Amino acid sequence: MTAFNTLPLHETLNLYVSPTAYVFEPASSSSGAHGFDGPAFINEKDSRESLYVDRRTGRMSLNETSQIPFGKEKVITCYGIIGVLSLATTDFLLIITSRTPSCRLLSQPIYLATDFRLLPLSPLSTSATILDHPVEKELISLVEQGLKSGRLWFSYGWDLTNTLQRQKELEDQDQSNDTNDRPMPLWKRADERFFWNRYLMGKMIDLTENGGVDLGRFILPVMYGSVELRSTSIHSRDLLFLLISRRSRHRAGTRYFSRGLNSQGYVSNFNETEQIVLFDPLPENGEQIRRGRVDGRERLSFVQTRGSVPLFWAEVNNLRYKPDLQIMDYTETPNALANHLHSLINIYGHVHLVNLVNQKGHEQPVKEAFEKYISMVSSSDPIISEKAHYLYFDFHHECRKLRFDKIQLLIDRLENDLNSMGWFHSINPSSSQYGQPQHHSTFQHQQQQQTSKNDTVILSKQGGVIRSNCMDCLDRTNVAQSALGRWALNKQLVMAGVLSPKESVEDHDEFMNMFRNVWADHGDTVSRAYAGTGALKADYTRTGKRSKEGMLQDGYKSVMRYIRNNFFDGDRQDAFDILTGAWVARRGGIPPLTDTRPLLMRAMPYVLAFAVTMILAALTLPRTSDLSIYSFLVLWVFLAFFSSSYIWGNGTSYVSWPRLNPPLEVLSWNGPGARSAARGRGLSLANVVPIFNKKTSSSTNTGLGSRPAAYKMEEVELGKRKGALID
């Protein structure tokens, strides 16, 4: 096995900028020996391990020079490198220039990245030239939007991408290797699903693995999601309650532009949620319980996942509140679903698929298709048949009339499966370096192996996972997951002796208030990433009951979701595609920004706005006679009706679609599957003005089914800024 550098990551870097090079010089870094009394800081300038990036060739090397580059223009303090991003004219280095400490997890600081900077590699790419290039300027704007709207977390010593159980398994894997081999560095241990900047780090990782230049101390894994740590107590036992959500980088996107799965088995909006409780065992010698500090030697963890219904399906925005539903029966659907389930089984063990969609109305085809394909793959694959378990729960029916407490019915149905899958429980009687991969020497590694073998006691492991989904995997899923988390917490704390067998966490009001608020914040974070607003039904998650104020807030959030999903999410989807590598720029292959819709189509929103303004003016301003105002109103009401009907009939052409990876296949799909009626796909003058419709009804067809595929794509493919930035 190749031995990689496992010294601690560089935390603070001085970046020297010159016309020919970027030089990252380590300023300070914490040592690998992080104990529970906190890290000891060392001066990394003595190590002389600077990262030198040649701006003329793009070559990266270590220790190219120990001197500050001649002709430096500025010095920037940064806290990590996110990676290298290729755009229209040049490559860019993406760095973190501001961070906010969030909490300390087992003495390891956790940070939220709050500001970033793009550094062009080409010496010719100055700020002025970039701003003068319309495509590059637009791409940078999308990158900025993606970074600012996301919540990116990182730690220099703790693996945020892996659960406690996976961290322990990786540690055991290190110990089972030859003692001459050092453990894997942080970037190598990271779960690639939640290593958000894995694509951007591709060049540095390739150099480290194959290029003979170990840049491991500069490779910082970043996680997209949420980290909420709260200090609390039950029966004078101090506890740390932690909730982590990890968003997958695969099929990342927005609510209506990223649905279902792909042929590799990756699903949209896949999130792993880990609920952790840290506390200390009771003293064995009869001493009093120490208060005010938690070392976290006893650790409880319960993991859940959520993800889009694993089929090829979509909802097509058309300015209606409910978009058109479309399920594509591809021949590769069974294989793609099997890939998804095998991936989950390999990672988590038994997988319990909890489907919360409605069994009637708009969502019924999704339920039926899901059950059809689950039955198909289970009958042909013995592993899936044994370890993948499907459960349907009609959330809106069971919890009707705002009785969200009826979610307990779902818990009751899952009770036996939950007990059999269990949870992770470990005890570390002494302070250990568990979860912290950096070591200074082989001797220290051997010493830690012996310590870990003697100290860490694994009382139980989680042998399965609940995979919940509704249509968006947001609001109903949040209610279900918080209820499952509460069930697990009761079982864990009783088993650990924190609660008596007759107690529950519901008996402790202060704890429950904290628990509900953390889960509500978690739901809001997942929802903002996917839908653009906080979660619905958050009042129940936050307080345990439904309220009229909460319903009003849900109404406001629903309106904001409609506005964002129809008119703003195209750019957000483009930002996700750039940062995760779903779209890769080709130099010279990106056309300039254009809007290729017909002039009439582009003019209609302005006609409508002007007509409405005139109508309001006619109703509010002084008038000379009723006859004159009547004639005036007839004209502008007709224009308002005409323009609004045209916009409504061509709804898909006024949606803000992704411009880098437009969903052309979805929009033009005419194969087998279930679909609702196609609306807003095209409306002519004859459909707006009835008199023309009588003359042309025999030859006018407003549906898409009979039109040539190429024409259909051209008409509806992009909407806002149609045709821009297509590769």
C-alpha positions in Angstrom: 0.0 0.0 0.0 1.3 3.5 -0.9 2.3 5.5 2.2 0.7 8.9 2.1 1.6 11.9 4.3 -0.5 11.6 7.5 0.8 14.7 9.2 -1.9 17.2 10.2 -3.5 19.4 7.6 -2.3 22.9 7.3 -4.9 25.2 8.9 -3.8 28.7 8.1 -2.0 29.6 4.9 -0.3 32.7 3.7 -0.9 33.0 0.0 1.6 35.1 -1.9 0.3 36.2 -5.3 2.7 37.2 -8.1 2.3 37.3 -11.9 4.1 34.0 -12.3 3.0 31.9 -9.3 0.8 31.4 -6.3 2.8 30.2 -3.2 0.9 28.8 -0.2 3.1 29.0 2.9 1.8 27.3 6.0 1.4 29.8 8.9 0.2 27.6 11.8 -1.3 24.2 12.2 -2.4 21.9 15.0 -0.3 18.9 15.6 -1.5 15.3 15.2 -1.6 14.7 18.9 -5.0 16.2 19.6 -6.0 15.3 23.1 -9.1 16.2 25.1 -7.3 19.2 26.5 -7.2 20.7 23.0 -4.6 20.9 20.2 -1.1 22.1 20.6 -0.1 24.6 17.9 3.2 24.5 16.1 4.8 26.9 13.7 4.6 25.3 10.3 7.0 27.8 8.7 9.8 25.6 10.1 8.6 22.7 8.0 9.3 24.6 4.7 6.5 22.7 3.0 5.1 25.4 0.8 2.8 24.6 -2.2 4.0 26.3 -5.3 1.6 26.7 -8.3 3.1 27.9 -11.5 0.7 30.2 -13.2 2.3 29.7 -16.6 2.0 25.9 -16.7 -0.4 25.1 -13.9 2.2 22.8 -12.4 1.9 22.2 -8.6 4.9 21.2 -6.5 6.2 21.3 -2.9 9.1 23.2 -1.6 9.7 24.9 -4.9 11.2 27.8 -3.0 11.4 28.8 0.6 11.5 32.5 -0.3 8.6 34.9 -0.8 8.2 35.2 -4.6 9.8 38.1 -6.2 7.3 40.7 -7.4 4.5 39.6 -5.2 1.4 41.7 -5.6 -0.4 40.8 -2.4 -0.6 38.4 0.5 -3.9 36.7 1.3 -4.7 34.7 4.4 -6.7 31.6 3.6 -7.9 28.6 5.6 -7.9 25.9 3.0 -8.0 25.0 -0.7 -11.3 23.8 -2.1 -9.8 22.8 -5.4 -9.2 23.7 -9.0 -12.1 24.7 -11.2 -12.0 24.9 -15.0 -14.2 27.6 -16.6 -14.5 29.2 -20.1 -11.1 30.9 -20.4 -8.8 29.5 -17.7 -8.5 27.3 -14.6 -9.1 28.9 -11.2 -7.9 28.0 -7.7 -10.8 28.1 -5.2 -9.8 29.0 -1.6 -11.5 29.6 1.7 -10.8 33.2 2.9 -13.2 33.3 5.9 -14.5 30.7 8.4 -16.7 30.7 11.4 -16.0 28.3 14.3 -19.2 26.2 14.9 -18.3 23.8 17.7 -15.7 21.5 19.0 -16.4 17.8 18.4 -14.2 15.6 20.7 -11.8 18.6 21.0 -11.6 19.0 17.2 -12.9 22.4 15.9 -15.6 22.3 13.3 -15.8 25.3 10.9 -18.3 26.7 8.5 -16.8 28.3 5.4 -18.2 31.8 5.0 -16.2 33.5 2.2 -14.3 32.3 -0.8 -12.0 33.5 -3.5 -11.3 32.5 -7.1 -7.8 32.9 -8.3 -7.2 32.7 -12.1 -4.2 30.5 -13.0 -3.5 32.3 -16.3 -1.4 35.5 -15.7 -3.4 37.1 -18.6 -6.7 36.6 -16.7 -7.0 39.8 -14.7 -10.1 41.0 -13.0 -10.7 43.4 -15.9 -10.4 40.8 -18.6 -12.7 38.4 -16.7 -15.4 41.0 -16.2 -15.2 41.9 -19.9 -15.8 38.3 -21.0 -19.6 37.7 -20.8 -19.5 34.0 -20.5 -16.7 33.8 -17.9 -18.4 36.6 -15.9 -21.7 34.6 -15.9 -20.0 31.4 -14.9 -18.2 33.0 -12.0 -21.5 34.5 -10.9 -23.0 31.0 -10.9 -20.1 29.7 -8.9 -20.4 32.5 -6.4 -24.1 31.8 -6.0 -23.5 28.1 -5.4 -20.9 28.9 -2.8 -22.8 31.6 -1.0 -26.1 29.6 -0.9 -24.6 26.4 0.4 -23.4 25.5 3.9 -19.9 24.0 3.6 -18.4 22.5 6.7 -14.8 21.3 7.3 -12.5 20.2 10.0 -8.7 19.7 10.0 -8.8 16.8 12.3 -12.2 15.2 12.3 -13.8 13.2 9.4 -17.1 14.9 8.9 -18.0 12.7 6.0 -18.1 9.4 7.9 -20.3 8.2 10.7 -18.9 7.1 14.0 -19.3 3.5 13.0 -17.6 3.9 9.6 -14.8 5.8 11.4 -14.3 2.8 13.7 -14.3 0.4 10.9 -11.7 2.4 9.0 -9.6 2.5 12.2 -9.8 -1.3 12.5 -8.8 -1.5 8.8 -5.7 0.5 9.5 -4.9 -1.7 12.5 -5.2 -4.9 10.4 -2.7 -3.6 7.9 1.0 -4.2 8.2 2.4 -2.2 11.1 4.9 -0.6 8.8 2.0 1.1 6.9 0.7 4.3 8.3 -3.0 4.9 8.5 -4.9 6.6 5.7 -4.9 10.4 5.6 -8.1 12.4 6.1 -8.8 12.9 2.4 -8.3 9.1 1.7 -10.6 8.1 4.5 -13.4 10.5 3.5 -16.7 9.0 2.1 -16.6 10.0 -1.5 -20.4 10.5 -1.5 -20.1 13.4 1.0 -16.7 14.7 0.0 -18.4 17.7 -1.7 -15.2 19.1 -3.3 -14.0 15.7 -4.5 -14.3 16.7 -8.2 -12.5 20.0 -7.6 -9.8 18.2 -5.7 -9.3 15.8 -8.6 -6.0 17.3 -9.9 -4.4 17.5 -6.4 -5.5 14.0 -5.6 -4.2 12.6 -8.9 -0.8 14.3 -8.3 -0.7 12.8 -4.8 -1.6 9.3 -6.0 0.1 9.1 -9.3 2.3 12.2 -9.8 4.9 11.7 -7.1 4.0 14.9 -5.3 2.2 14.3 -2.0 -0.1 17.3 -1.5 -2.1 15.5 1.2 -1.6 18.2 3.8 -3.3 20.7 1.5 -6.3 18.4 0.5 -9.2 19.5 2.7 -12.4 17.5 2.5 -15.5 19.8 2.6 -19.0 18.6 3.5 -22.3 20.1 2.4 -25.0 19.9 5.0 -25.5 20.9 8.7 -23.8 20.4 12.0 -25.7 21.2 15.2 -24.1 20.5 18.6 -26.0 21.2 21.8 -25.0 20.8 25.4 -27.7 19.4 27.7 -28.3 17.2 30.7 -30.7 14.5 32.0 -30.6 13.5 35.7 -27.5 15.6 36.3 -25.7 13.7 33.5 -24.1 16.1 31.1 -24.7 15.2 27.4 -23.7 16.5 24.1 -26.4 16.1 21.4 -25.2 16.3 17.8 -27.1 16.1 14.6 -25.2 16.0 11.3 -26.7 15.9 7.8 -24.5 15.0 4.9 -25.6 15.9 1.4 -24.4 13.7 -1.5 -22.5 15.3 -4.3 -24.0 12.9 -6.8 -27.1 14.2 -8.6 -27.0 17.3 -6.5 -29.5 19.9 -7.6 -32.8 21.7 -7.0 -36.3 20.5 -6.4 -37.8 20.2 -9.9 -34.6 20.0 -11.9 -33.1 17.0 -10.1 -35.5 14.1 -9.5 -35.2 10.3 -9.4 -32.0 8.4 -10.2 -29.4 7.8 -12.9 -28.1 4.7 -14.5 -25.3 4.4 -11.8 -27.9 4.3 -9.1 -27.3 7.7 -7.6 -30.5 9.5 -6.5 -31.3 13.2 -6.1 -31.4 14.9 -2.8 -29.7 12.0 -1.0 -28.9 13.0 2.6 -27.4 10.9 5.4 -28.5 12.1 8.9 -26.5 11.0 12.0 -27.8 11.6 15.5 -25.0 11.4 18.1 -25.1 11.5 21.8 -21.8 11.9 23.7 -21.4 11.5 27.5 -19.0 9.9 30.0 -19.5 6.6 31.9 -20.3 6.7 35.5 -17.3 6.6 37.8 -16.5 3.1 39.0 -15.0 4.0 42.4 -18.1 5.7 43.8 -16.9 9.3 43.0 -19.4 12.0 42.3 -20.3 12.7 38.7 -18.1 15.4 37.2 -20.2 18.3 35.9 -19.5 20.9 33.3 -17.3 18.9 30.9 -18.0 16.0 28.6 -15.1 14.1 27.2 -17.4 12.0 25.1 -15.9 8.6 26.0 -19.3 6.9 25.7 -20.8 7.4 22.2 -24.2 6.6 20.7 -25.1 7.0 17.1 -28.2 6.4 15.0 -28.1 6.9 11.2 -30.9 7.5 8.7 -31.0 8.4 5.0 -33.4 10.1 2.6 -33.4 10.3 -1.1 -35.6 10.8 -4.1 -37.9 7.9 -5.3 -35.4 5.7 -7.1 -37.0 5.7 -10.6 -36.5 7.7 -13.8 -39.1 10.4 -13.2 -39.5 14.2 -13.4 -41.9 17.0 -12.8 -41.9 19.6 -15.6 -42.3 23.2 -14.5 -44.9 25.1 -16.5 -45.9 28.0 -14.1 -48.6 25.8 -12.6 -48.5 25.2 -8.8 -48.3 21.5 -9.5 -45.9 20.7 -12.4 -46.6 18.0 -14.9 -45.6 14.6 -13.6 -43.7 12.3 -15.9 -42.4 8.7 -15.2 -40.1 7.3 -17.9 -40.1 3.5 -18.2 -36.6 3.1 -19.4 -35.3 -0.4 -20.0 -32.4 0.3 -17.6 -34.7 1.2 -14.7 -34.4 -2.3 -13.0 -30.6 -2.2 -13.3 -30.4 1.3 -12.0 -32.6 0.6 -9.0 -30.6 -2.6 -8.3 -27.4 -0.5 -8.3 -28.9 1.9 -5.9 -30.1 -0.8 -3.5 -26.8 -2.7 -3.7 -24.9 0.4 -2.8 -27.1 1.0 0.2 -26.9 -2.6 1.3 -23.1 -2.7 1.0 -22.8 0.4 3.2 -25.6 0.0 5.7 -26.7 -3.6 5.7 -30.5 -4.1 5.7 -32.3 -1.3 4.0 -35.9 -0.4 4.9 -37.5 1.7 2.2 -40.3 3.9 3.8 -42.4 5.4 1.1 -44.6 8.4 2.3 -46.2 9.6 -1.0 -49.9 9.8 -1.5 -51.7 6.7 -2.8 -54.3 8.9 -4.7 -54.2 11.9 -7.0 -51.1 13.4 -8.4 -48.6 11.2 -6.6 -50.3 7.9 -7.2 -48.3 7.0 -10.3 -45.1 7.4 -8.4 -46.2 5.0 -5.7 -47.4 2.4 -8.2 -44.2 2.6 -10.3 -42.0 2.4 -7.2 -43.8 -0.8 -6.0 -43.8 -2.3 -9.5 -40.0 -2.0 -9.9 -39.2 -2.9 -6.3 -41.2 -6.1 -6.8 -39.4 -6.7 -10.1 -35.8 -6.4 -8.7 -36.7 -8.3 -5.5 -38.0 -11.3 -7.5 -34.8 -11.5 -9.6 -32.1 -10.6 -7.0 -31.8 -12.8 -3.9 -29.6 -10.2 -2.0 -32.2 -7.4 -2.6 -35.0 -9.8 -1.7 -33.3 -10.6 1.6 -32.0 -7.2 2.6 -34.2 -4.6 1.0 -37.6 -4.2 2.7 -40.4 -1.9 1.4 -43.0 -0.3 3.6 -45.7 2.1 2.4 -47.2 4.7 4.8 -49.8 7.1 3.5 -48.7 10.1 5.6 -51.4 12.5 4.5 -54.2 10.0 5.1 -52.9 8.7 8.4 -52.0 12.2 9.8 -55.0 14.0 8.4 -56.7 16.8 10.3 -53.2 18.0 11.5 -52.8 14.8 13.6 -49.0 14.5 13.0 -48.7 12.6 16.3 -50.2 9.7 14.3 -46.7 9.3 12.9 -46.4 6.9 15.8 -48.3 4.4 13.7 -45.3 4.3 11.4 -42.9 3.7 14.3 -45.1 0.9 15.6 -45.0 -0.8 12.2 -41.2 -0.5 12.1 -40.6 -1.4 15.8 -39.3 -5.0 15.2 -37.1 -3.9 12.3 -35.7 -1.0 14.3 -34.9 -3.2 17.2 -33.2 -5.8 14.9 -31.0 -3.1 13.2 -30.0 -1.5 16.4 -27.5 1.4 16.7 -23.8 2.1 17.2 -22.6 2.2 20.9 -19.0 2.4 21.9 -17.1 3.1 25.2 -13.6 4.6 25.3 -12.6 4.4 29.0 -9.6 6.7 28.3 -9.0 9.6 26.0 -8.2 8.3 22.6 -7.4 9.5 19.1 -10.5 7.7 17.7 -11.6 9.4 14.5 -8.4 11.4 14.2 -6.2 9.8 11.5 -3.0 11.9 11.7 0.1 10.4 13.4 3.7 11.5 13.4 5.5 8.2 13.2 5.2 4.4 12.9 6.0 4.0 16.6 3.1 6.3 17.5 0.9 4.4 15.2 1.8 1.1 16.8 1.3 2.6 20.2 -2.1 3.9 19.3 -3.1 0.5 17.8 -2.4 -1.2 21.2 -4.2 1.6 23.1 -7.2 1.4 20.9 -7.4 -2.4 21.1 -7.3 -2.3 24.9 -9.6 0.7 25.4 -12.3 0.9 22.8 -15.3 -1.4 23.5 -17.9 -1.7 20.8 -21.2 -2.7 22.6 -23.3 -2.7 19.4 -23.3 -1.8 15.8 -26.1 -0.5 13.5 -27.0 -3.3 11.1 -29.4 -1.5 8.8 -30.9 1.9 7.9 -34.2 3.5 7.3 -34.4 5.2 3.9 -37.3 7.6 3.9 -38.9 9.4 0.9 -41.9 11.5 0.0 -42.1 13.4 -3.3 -39.5 16.0 -2.3 -37.9 14.1 0.6 -38.4 17.3 2.7 -41.5 18.0 4.8 -43.1 14.6 5.4 -39.7 13.0 5.6 -38.6 15.5 8.3 -41.5 14.6 10.5 -40.9 10.9 10.1 -37.1 11.1 10.6 -37.4 13.3 13.8 -39.9 10.7 15.2 -37.5 7.9 14.4 -34.7 9.8 16.0 -36.7 10.3 19.2 -37.5 6.5 19.2 -33.8 5.7 18.9 -32.9 8.2 21.6 -35.3 6.7 24.1 -34.0 3.2 23.4 -30.3 4.3 23.6 -30.5 6.3 26.8 -32.4 3.5 28.6 -29.9 1.0 27.4 -27.0 3.2 28.5 -28.6 3.8 32.0 -29.2 7.5 31.5 -33.0 6.9 31.6 -34.8 4.4 33.7 -36.8 1.7 31.8 -40.1 3.6 32.6 -38.8 7.0 31.5 -38.6 8.7 28.1 -37.0 11.8 26.8 -40.6 13.3 26.5 -40.6 13.5 30.3 -37.8 16.1 30.2 -39.2 19.3 28.8 -35.9 21.2 28.5 -34.2 18.4 26.7 -37.2 18.0 24.3 -37.2 21.7 23.5 -33.6 21.4 22.5 -34.2 18.2 20.6 -37.1 19.6 18.6 -35.3 22.8 17.7 -32.2 21.0 16.5 -34.3 18.7 14.3 -36.3 21.6 12.9 -33.1 23.5 12.1 -31.8 20.4 10.4 -35.0 20.1 8.3 -34.7 23.8 7.3 -31.1 23.3 6.1 -32.0 20.3 4.0 -35.0 22.1 2.6 -33.2 25.3 1.7 -30.6 23.3 -0.2 -33.2 21.6 -2.4 -36.3 23.8 -2.5 -34.9 27.2 -1.6 -37.0 27.7 1.6 -37.2 26.3 5.0 -39.2 23.1 5.6 -43.0 23.0 5.9 -44.6 21.6 9.0 -41.6 23.0 10.9 -43.9 24.1 13.7 -44.8 20.5 14.5 -41.1 19.5 14.4 -40.2 22.5 16.6 -43.0 22.4 19.2 -44.6 18.9 18.9 -48.0 20.3 17.7 -49.6 22.0 14.7 -50.7 25.6 15.0 -52.5 28.2 12.8 -49.3 30.4 12.8 -47.4 27.4 11.5 -50.0 26.9 8.7 -49.6 30.6 7.8 -45.9 30.2 7.6 -46.3 27.1 5.5 -48.5 29.2 3.1 -45.8 31.8 2.8 -43.1 29.2 2.2 -45.2 27.5 -0.4 -45.5 30.8 -2.3 -41.8 31.4 -2.1 -41.1 27.9 -3.3 -43.3 28.5 -6.3 -41.5 31.7 -7.2 -38.0 30.3 -6.6 -38.6 26.9 -8.3 -40.1 28.6 -11.4 -38.0 31.7 -11.8 -34.7 31.3 -10.0 -33.7 27.6 -9.7 -32.2 27.3 -13.1 -29.2 29.3 -12.0 -29.0 27.3 -8.8 -29.0 24.1 -10.7 -26.2 25.4 -13.0 -24.2 26.3 -9.9 -24.5 22.7 -8.5 -23.5 21.3 -11.9 -20.4 23.4 -12.1 -19.2 22.7 -8.6 -19.8 19.0 -8.6 -18.5 18.3 -12.1 -21.9 17.4 -13.7 -21.0 20.0 -16.3 -17.4 20.6 -17.5 -16.4 23.7 -19.5 -14.8 23.2 -22.9 -12.5 26.0 -24.0 -14.0 27.7 -26.9 -17.1 25.5 -26.9 -19.5 27.8 -25.0 -21.6 30.2 -27.1 -22.2 33.7 -25.7 -25.3 34.6 -23.8 -28.3 34.9 -26.0 -32.1 34.6 -25.8 -33.3 32.8 -28.9 -37.0 32.9 -28.1 -39.2 34.7 -30.7 -39.6 38.5 -30.1 -43.3 38.1 -29.4 -42.6 35.6 -26.7 -40.0 37.8 -25.1 -42.2 40.9 -25.3 -45.3 39.3 -23.6 -44.3 39.9 -20.0 -43.7 43.6 -20.7 -47.0 43.8 -22.5 -48.8 42.3 -19.5 -47.0 44.6 -17.0 -47.8 47.7 -19.1 -51.4 46.6 -19.5 -51.9 46.1 -15.8 -50.3 49.5 -15.1 -52.7 51.2 -17.5 -55.7 49.4 -15.9 -54.6 50.5 -12.4 -54.1 54.1 -13.7 -57.5 54.1 -15.3 -59.2 53.0 -12.1 -57.3 55.4 -9.8 -56.6 58.6 -11.8 -59.2 61.3 -12.5 -61.4 60.7 -15.6 -63.2 63.0 -18.0 -66.2 60.7 -18.7 -67.4 57.1 -18.0 -67.5 56.5 -21.8 -63.8 57.4 -22.3 -62.7 55.3 -19.4 -64.8 52.3 -20.6 -63.1 52.4 -24.0 -59.7 52.8 -22.4 -60.3 49.8 -20.1 -61.6 47.5 -22.8 -58.4 48.0 -24.8 -56.0 47.3 -21.9 -58.1 44.5 -20.4 -58.0 42.8 -23.8 -54.2 43.2 -24.0 -53.8 41.9 -20.4 -56.0 38.9 -21.2 -54.2 38.2 -24.4 -50.6 38.5 -22.9 -51.5 36.5 -19.7 -53.1 33.7 -21.8 -50.1 33.5 -24.1 -47.7 33.3 -21.1 -49.8 30.7 -19.4 -50.1 28.6 -22.5 -46.4 28.8 -23.1 -45.5 28.3 -19.4 -42.4 26.2 -20.0 -40.9 28.9 -22.1 -41.0 31.4 -19.1 -39.5 29.0 -16.6 -35.9 29.6 -15.6 -34.4 26.3 -16.9 -30.8 25.2 -16.3 -28.7 26.4 -19.1 -25.7 24.2 -18.8 -27.4 20.8 -18.6 -31.0 21.6 -19.8 -33.4 18.6 -19.4 -34.0 18.1 -23.1 -34.6 14.4 -22.7 -37.3 14.9 -20.1 -39.0 17.7 -22.1 -39.0 15.6 -25.3 -39.8 12.2 -23.8 -42.6 10.5 -25.7 -41.9 6.9 -24.7 -43.7 4.5 -22.3 -44.5 5.5 -18.8 -47.0 7.4 -16.8 -47.6 11.1 -17.3 -50.1 13.8 -16.4 -51.6 16.0 -19.1 -49.0 18.2 -20.8 -49.7 21.9 -20.0 -47.9 25.1 -20.9 -46.0 23.5 -23.7 -47.0 25.9 -26.5 -49.9 28.2 -27.4 -50.5 30.0 -30.6 -52.5 33.1 -31.5 -55.4 30.9 -32.6 -55.7 29.5 -29.1 -55.7 32.9 -27.4 -58.2 34.6 -29.7 -61.3 32.3 -30.4 -62.1 33.9 -33.7 -58.8 32.7 -35.2 -59.3 29.3 -33.6 -62.5 28.7 -35.6 -60.6 29.3 -38.9 -57.6 27.2 -38.0 -58.9 24.5 -35.7 -58.6 21.8 -38.3 -54.9 22.5 -38.8 -53.7 23.6 -35.4 -52.4 21.1 -32.9 -51.3 22.5 -29.5 -50.0 19.3 -28.1 -46.4 18.2 -28.4 -47.0 14.6 -29.4 -47.3 15.2 -33.2 -44.5 17.7 -33.5 -41.0 16.8 -34.7 -38.7 16.1 -31.7 -36.2 18.8 -32.8 -39.0 21.4 -33.0 -40.3 20.5 -29.6 -36.9 20.9 -28.0 -36.3 24.2 -29.6 -39.6 25.6 -28.5 -39.4 24.7 -24.8 -35.8 23.9 -24.0 -34.6 26.8 -22.0 -37.1 29.5 -21.2 -35.2 32.3 -19.5 -32.1 33.2 -21.4 -32.8 30.4 -23.8 -29.8 28.9 -25.4 -27.2 30.6 -23.2 -24.1 28.7 -22.1 -25.0 25.4 -23.8 -21.9 23.4 -24.2 
